[in-house]
Amino acid sequence: MKNRNVDAAPSRDPAHALRLELACKIACFMGSEENRITAIPSLMLARRTAPTAPCAMTYQPSVTVIPQGRKRVDLGRTSFLYDASRFLLTAIDLPVISRVIEASEEVPCLAMSLKLDMPTVREVLSREETQVVEAPSGSPGMATGETTAEFLSACCRLLDLLNTPEDIPFLAGLIQREIIYRILRSAEGARLRAIATLGEQSHSTAKAIAWIRTNYAKPLRVEELAQIAAWVSPPCTIISEPLPL
């Protein structure tokens, strides 16, 4: 299998070498499969050999790394492109349009996606050494960030545990905490902190979206939803029309 990332020329950049290494690891574990649920909780691998049509789906809080290939995600009128040089961070359940835009039989699009556990994020945030910059006003619950050598190293070590399943119960959680730490220390980590921190408006919005996903087929009580999101006082008017989702 051929691997192509930022460029095909030899590079002394450790991040470039780690992208190649991560792509090789994913390819070895995937074989000819398109999707694989791994023995590590919350970790999924994917492989595509051709561009895909736009597909509507919901992205959960997660980080997705594509060491080979390229994807595009549309969130409303905002588009996010990510590839070997940038990971995709989703900090809240979001309805998106997703598509693979660069993939072939010779150079398939390879991806790993790690679902983020918010209690673990809050645990990492509670440590004094974790410093996060403030999120800009109105920043979305989705962003792309640079795949640094430190971040990619942790991703490679997480995949290595698939070769030693007896180590997963003890080491997987430690490496996932490191990945969360790397994200929180990046410029994009502020949004994740805002979602994970109890009592902030973004967390209330997350609760409201979770309620909608669970109750999408039921009549919508706008004031009930607002109360869940802590937007207004207790309900007084009921709208009986079903939610058009």
Backbone hydrogen bonds, N-H to C=O, Kabsch-Sander energy under -0.5 kcal/mol:
donor,donor_aa,acceptor,acceptor_aa,energy
2,K,106,E,-1.2
5,N,7,D,-0.5
17,A,13,D,-1.8
18,L,14,P,-2.1
19,R,15,A,-2.0
20,L,16,H,-1.9
21,E,17,A,-2.1
22,L,18,L,-2.7
23,A,19,R,-2.4
24,C,20,L,-2.1
25,K,21,E,-2.2
26,I,22,L,-2.4
27,A,23,A,-2.4
28,C,24,C,-2.3
29,F,25,K,-2.1
30,M,26,I,-2.3
31,G,27,A,-2.2
33,E,30,M,-2.2
36,R,45,L,-2.4
38,T,36,R,-0.6
38,T,43,L,-1.8
43,L,40,I,-2.1
44,M,42,S,-0.5
44,M,113,S,-2.5
45,L,36,R,-2.4
46,A,111,A,-2.3
47,R,34,E,-2.6
48,R,109,C,-2.2
52,T,100,V,-1.8
55,C,98,S,-2.1
57,M,96,V,-2.4
59,Y,57,M,-0.5
59,Y,94,L,-2.9
60,Q,58,T,-0.5
62,S,90,T,-2.0
63,V,114,L,-2.0
64,T,88,L,-2.4
65,V,112,M,-3.0
66,I,83,D,-0.7
68,Q,110,L,-0.9
69,G,4,R,-0.5
70,R,102,E,-1.3
71,K,82,Y,-2.3
72,R,99,R,-2.7
73,V,80,F,-2.4
74,D,97,I,-3.0
75,L,73,V,-0.6
75,L,78,T,-3.4
76,G,74,D,-0.6
78,T,75,L,-2.1
80,F,73,V,-2.9
82,Y,71,K,-2.0
86,R,83,D,-0.8
87,F,145,G,-2.8
88,L,64,T,-2.4
89,L,87,F,-0.5
89,L,143,A,-3.5
90,T,62,S,-2.9
90,T,88,L,-0.5
91,A,89,L,-0.5
91,A,141,G,-3.2
92,I,141,G,-0.6
94,L,59,Y,-2.4
96,V,57,M,-3.1
96,V,94,L,-0.5
97,I,74,D,-1.9
98,S,55,C,-2.8
98,S,96,V,-0.5
99,R,72,R,-2.0
101,I,70,R,-2.0
101,I,99,R,-0.5
102,E,70,R,-1.5
104,S,107,V,-1.1
109,C,48,R,-2.8
110,L,68,Q,-2.4
110,L,108,P,-0.5
111,A,46,A,-2.3
112,M,65,V,-2.4
113,S,44,M,-2.8
114,L,63,V,-2.8
115,K,42,S,-2.5
115,K,113,S,-0.6
116,L,61,P,-2.4
118,M,116,L,-0.7
121,V,117,D,-2.1
122,R,118,M,-2.8
123,E,119,P,-1.9
124,V,120,T,-2.4
125,L,121,V,-2.4
126,S,122,R,-1.5
127,R,124,V,-1.2
130,T,127,R,-1.5
131,Q,129,E,-0.9
139,S,136,P,-1.8
143,A,89,L,-2.2
145,G,87,F,-1.9
147,T,85,S,-2.0
148,T,146,E,-1.4
152,L,148,T,-2.7
153,S,149,A,-2.3
154,A,150,E,-1.6
155,C,151,F,-1.8
156,C,152,L,-2.5
157,R,153,S,-2.2
158,L,154,A,-2.0
159,L,155,C,-2.0
160,D,156,C,-2.0
161,L,157,R,-0.9
161,L,158,L,-0.7
162,L,159,L,-1.8
163,N,160,D,-1.8
164,T,161,L,-0.9
167,D,164,T,-2.6
168,I,165,P,-0.9
170,F,167,D,-0.5
171,L,167,D,-2.9
172,A,168,I,-1.9
174,L,170,F,-0.5
175,I,171,L,-2.3
176,Q,172,A,-2.5
177,R,173,G,-1.9
178,E,174,L,-1.7
179,I,175,I,-2.3
180,I,176,Q,-2.4
181,Y,177,R,-2.6
182,R,178,E,-2.6
183,I,179,I,-2.2
184,L,180,I,-2.8
185,R,181,Y,-1.8
186,S,182,R,-0.6
186,S,183,I,-1.2
189,G,186,S,-1.3
191,R,188,E,-0.9
192,L,188,E,-0.8
193,R,189,G,-2.2
194,A,190,A,-2.2
195,I,191,R,-1.9
196,A,192,L,-2.3
197,T,193,R,-1.8
198,L,196,A,-0.5
200,E,197,T,-1.3
203,H,200,E,-0.6
204,S,200,E,-1.8
205,T,201,Q,-2.4
206,A,202,S,-1.9
207,K,203,H,-2.0
208,A,204,S,-2.0
209,I,205,T,-2.4
210,A,206,A,-2.2
211,W,207,K,-2.1
212,I,208,A,-2.1
213,R,209,I,-2.2
214,T,210,A,-1.7
215,N,211,W,-2.1
218,K,215,N,-1.7
220,L,241,E,-1.5
221,R,219,P,-0.5
222,V,220,L,-0.8
223,E,237,T,-0.6
225,L,221,R,-2.5
226,A,222,V,-2.5
227,Q,223,E,-2.2
228,I,224,E,-2.1
229,A,225,L,-2.0
230,A,227,Q,-1.0
231,W,226,A,-3.1
240,S,238,I,-0.5
243,L,218,K,-0.9
245,L,243,L,-1.6
